[in-house]
Structures are given as C-alpha cells and as structure tokens.
C-alpha cells in the first residue's frame, strides 16, 4: 500500500493503481481486513484524482463499511473524507456534508488537526458550490486557522484561495485550481 501512496503523491496514478491493486489482491488472499480497507481507500483516492467517481464511490463505500466493522477511526475518517468528495462531485450535497461532518467529528475526537482542516475545507467547498457563501467562509476560516496552528504554509495558501474564490463569487470554479496556482507562484518567488 505504501508504494501506491508514494506513486499517488507523485502523480503516478497508473503506477499507484497497479501497486494498490496488487496490495488489495494480496490482502484478500490472506483475508487481512485492515489491509483490504486501506487498499480500497487508497484506490478510491486515486480514482478521485483520475475523475473516476463511480469507481471511487464503490471502493470508498466498501472501505467505510470495513473500517466501521474494524473500529478503525483514522481509516474511517479518511474514507469518509473521500466519500464526501465523491458525493460532492455527483452534486449530492447533503450526503457530502454528512460524510464531511462525520469525518470531522472523528478527527476532532482523535485530535487530528490536519484531518479536521481537510473536513472543514470539504464542508466549505460544499457550501460554496451551493452559493452559501457565509457558511463556506466560516468553514474555510476554520481550516485556515488549523493550518496556521500546524504550520502548513502551502496548504494555508491553497485554502486561502478558497476565500479568494468566495470574494470573486466564482461558484463554477474549483478553488483548488486557484490554490494550486497561488501555491506554485509562492514556491517560485
């Protein structure tokens, strides 16, 4: 699974899929439910990156079910976060909000500020896409504050771009595009 994560983080999505599919196959052979759930979640995140939301939905749904049965909080929260992104891609905003909120509650219970910030960002983007700008702003600000506490400057810039998108009221644009552009600019200067 770890090699697949590295591939995914480097944008090598086909390699990531291959390594993660192999991990999933091996985990199923030995009936290791935790590794199965991890591989499914990781494959779901790769599917999201590739825009394969239907496949991601199935994998993440299966991993949520497995992580619930295993009582694995971190794994469950990560799968819920991915599930929220998928639901939002299908414009199922109420379902997306429920996934993000449940993930947020788990991350909060664990004291995982990075996970909390990601869920707040998901909630903010979800609200922004529904033109609930005041609500979106409060979620983005919560994510930014957590990023400041953790010291994630590049992530902070990306989330700040969400507030820029709100300022320009560009509901058709994905704020991650703005954030990536700003983060790339900040690295170059």
N, C-alpha and C positions, 0 to 999 in steps of 0.2 A: 504494500500500500504506500509506503513512504516514497519509493521511487516514482510512483504515479503522482504523488503530491508535488514532488520536485519538478517533474515534467510539466504539470499543470501550471505551477507558479512561473515557469519559464516560457509559457505559451506554446508548449509542445503537446498539443491536445491529442493528436493521433497516438503519439508515444504514451501519453498518460492513459488513454483508453486501453491500449494494449496491455500495459503493465497492471492496470487496475482490473481488467477482465481476467488476467492470469491470477491475480490475487484472489479475486472472487471465486474462480474455479477451484483453486487450492483450498480455500476456506470452506467451500461447500463439500469437498471431498473428505475433509476431516471433521465436518459439522461444527465448525467454530463460529458460533452465532455472533460473537462480538466482531470478529474479522469480516464476517459477511456484511454486517451492518455498516462497518467502516468503509468497506469497498463500495457498497451501494451508495453511500452518502458521497464519497469522493467521485464516483462515476456520475452521480447526479449533478455535482458542481461542474464537472467537465461538460456535461450535456448543456447546462445553463450557458457556459462560455460559448458553446457552439450553436446556441439558439435552438437546441433540440428539446423544447419544453415538454412535449408529451412523454418522451423517454425519461426525462428528468423527473417528471411528476410520479411516474411509476416507481422508479428506483428510490426516490426520497420517501414516498409513501411506505414502501416496504421497510426502509431503514427506520422510519419513525416508529413503525409497529414493533420492529425488533428491539430498538433501543428502549421503548416503553417496557417491553417484557423483561429486558435485562436490567432495568432501573439504572441506566447509564445516563446521568444528567447531561454531561458535556456533549456526548454524542447526540442525544435527543435534541438539545438546544441548537446544535449545528444543523441537524437535519430539518428542524422546524424553520430555521432562518432560510435555508434553501427552498423549502416548500412555500414560504411566503413570497419569495422572489418569483417562483413559478406561477403561483396563483395570481400575482400582480400582472405577470406577462399575459395571462389569459383574461385580464380585466375583472377578475373575481376579487374585488377589493375587500369585501367583508371577510372572506376566507383568508386573504393575505394578512389583514390586520390581526385576525385571531392567531395565526401562526407566529407573527412577529411578537405579539403580546405574550404568548406562552413562552416563546424563546427568551424574551426579556425577563420574565419572572424567574426562569430557571437560572439565567446568567446572573441576575441580581442576587438570588439565593446563594450562588456559588462565589459571589464577589468578583466575577469576571467582567471587568470594566470594558475590555475590548469587545467582548460579545455583546454587552449592553449597548455600546456605541453603535455596533452594527445593526442591532434591532431598532434602536431609535432612528437610525438612518433609513431603514426599511419602512418604518412607520411614517417617517417624514415624506419619503418619496411617494408612498401610497396616498397620503393625504394631498400632496401637491398634484398628483395626477387626477385627483377628484376636485381640484381647484379649492381645496380647504387650506388656503394659504396661511392663515393664522395658526392652525393646528400644525401644519408642516413646519412652520418656523419654530415652534416650541420644541418639536422633536429634533430638528436639526441642531438647535442650540444645545439641547441636552447631549447630543452626540459630540458636538464640538467641545463642550466642557470636559467630557470624559477623555477625549483625545488630548486636550491640554494637560490634564492630570497625569496621563500615561506618558506623555511626551512624544506622541506620534505626529510629528510636524507634517509629513507628506500626506497622511490621512486627513489631518486637520484641514489642509488646503483643499483636498477633494470635497470634504463635507462643507467647507465654507462656500464652495462653488454652488452647492445646493441653495444656499441663501441668495447667491447672485442670481441664480435661475428664478427664484421667487421674486426678486427685485424687478427683473425684467418680465415677470409673469409669462414665462415661456412653457406652458403646460405640455407642448408637444415634444420638447427636448428632454433628453435623459441627462440629468445633472452630472452623472459620472463622466460624460463626454467633456463637460466644462471642467470638471475637477482634474481629469487626466491632462487636459491642455494646460491648465494652470500649474499642476504638479510638474509637468515636463518643463515648462518655462522656468519654474523656480529652481529646478536642478541645473538648468543651463546658465543661470545668472549667478 
